[in-house]
Amino acid sequence: MEIEGRLDLHGMSREAAHRATLGFVSGARLSGKRCILIVTGKGKGILQTELPRWLNMPPIREQILSFTHARPQDGGSGAVYVLLKRDRKIG
């Protein structure tokens, strides 16, 4: 799938990165995007540890179909692909 949006969390505090992640994922889904990339940076930084936890917590989890580490050309272990659920409106 084509990456339709990118968020780079480099240099952000934990709190700022958490807020940015919530807003980015929600905004991407509202605008109809399906595949986004969130960059945490390589190494064992706090954002690499926290991002999967944030993506698994309500209310953001309900918007996500799946997520996984990116391919090397997109950042490898320092980035995460997020596949968003489709907005299925009834009626």
Rosetta blueprint (number, residue, H / E / L):
1 M L
2 E L
3 I L
4 E L
5 G E
6 R E
7 L E
8 D E
9 L L
10 H L
11 G L
12 M L
13 S L
14 R H
15 E H
16 A H
17 A H
18 H H
19 R H
20 A H
21 T H
22 L H
23 G H
24 F H
25 V H
26 S H
27 G H
28 A H
29 R H
30 L H
31 S L
32 G L
33 K L
34 R L
35 C E
36 I E
37 L E
38 I E
39 V E
40 T L
41 G L
42 K L
43 G L
44 K L
45 G L
46 I H
47 L H
48 Q H
49 T H
50 E H
51 L H
52 P H
53 R H
54 W H
55 L H
56 N L
57 M L
58 P L
59 P L
60 I L
61 R H
62 E H
63 Q H
64 I E
65 L E
66 S E
67 F E
68 T E
69 H E
70 A L
71 R L
72 P H
73 Q H
74 D H
75 G L
76 G H
77 S H
78 G H
79 A E
80 V E
81 Y E
82 V E
83 L E
84 L E
85 K L
86 R L
87 D L
88 R L
89 K L
90 I L
91 G L
